[in-house]
Amino acid sequence: MSHTGCSSEGMEAFVLRVIGDSMSPAFEDGHIIVVDPGYPLISNSYAVLVNKSEVLFGLYMRDEGGSRLEYLKPGETPIMLEDNFHLKGVVTQRNGRRRKDTVYFEYPLTSGETPPNKKDSLCR
């Protein structure tokens, strides 16, 4: 197969279950997130990535201090990212146990914005 970026070549969106509460209150333990590897990684986007052989989920931030992954739960320490971290994808949707808990993310998010609590925006 050629590597043209078609979904059959590893660019198809996938889902993960959130484990833990480091991204609370926006992402609770047990929530399902849709991760799209085709989205570009920009600062202030929710991302799943590999850093030092560890798969992480958090709020990606980049500024003059470098790249880091921040958590939403107060008191959680940000993770400084290595220069060679690997992006798995950007989070485009969060699903809870009920359909009304579904949230779609459009990027870029405004600084400090957390996802809305209702299904009122559309994925790109």
N, C-alpha and C positions, 0 to 999 in steps of 0.2 A: 504494500500500500504506500501511496505517496503521503507526504505530510503537508496537507493543504489546509488544515484547520477544520476539517469537517467533523461533525459530532461523532462519527464512527471512529475517530482517531483520538479519543480521550478528551474532547472538548464539550462533552455533554454534561449538563447540570446533574448534580447528585445531591442526596440528602444525608444529613447527619443528625444524631440525637445529642442535644446539649446535656452534658454531665457536670454537675456541680453548680455553684451559685456565684461564681466570679463575675458573671455578666448580668446579674440581677440588678434592677428589677425588669429590664427590657427582655432578657432571655432567662427563663427559669429552667431549673432542672427538669428534663423530660421534653422540653420544646423540640420541635423538629425544624431544622434550618435547611433552606435550599441554597446550595453553593454553586455558582456559575463560574467555571474557569475561563470563560470567554470575556468576562468583564475586565476592564483595565483597573489596576490597583491605584487608587488615589488616596491622598491623605484624608482622614476622617471617614473611612469606609470600614464596614465590618468585614473581616477577612479570616480565612482559614489558611494557615501557612505552616511550613516546616522550618524550624530554627534549631540547629544543633541536634538533629535527628528526633526532635519532639514536635508532634502536631499540636498546634495552638489555634485558638479561636479568640478574637478580641477586636478592639477598635484600632485599626492601623493609623498611625500618626507619623508624619515626616516633617521635620523642620531643621533649622540650623544645627540642632543638637544631634541629629541623626534620625534613624528609623526606630520606632518602638511599637509595641503592642500594649494598649492600655485596657484595663478592665473597668467595668462600670460600677462594681461594688466598691463603696468607700473603704479605704484602707488597703486595697490590693496594690501591690507594687508593680509598676509597668515593667515589661520585658524589653531590654535593649536588643535589637536584632542584629545579627551578624550581617556583613555585607553580602554574603552568599545565601541568604535565606531563600526558600523556594515557595512561591505562591501556589496554593491549591485552587483557590477561587475566592470570589467576593460573594457575600451573603446577599441574596436578592429577595428572600421571603422567610418569614417565621410563622410556623403553624403551632397552635396549641391543641388542646383536646377538643375544642369546639370550633366550628367554622368561623364564628364571630371573632375568634382570637387570631385569625390570619392577618398578617401585616406584610405589605409589599414595600420594598425600599427603592427609592430613586436616589441616585447619586448625582452631584455631591450633596451630602447632608450639611446643614448649617452647623457651624462650630457649636458643640455642646448639645445638639439636638438628639433626642432619643426617639425611637420609633413611635408613631401614633398608636393609640389603643384601638383603632378601628380600621376596617378595610376601606380606606378612602383615597389611596393613591395606586397607581398602576406601575408594574414593572416596565422597564424600557424594552 
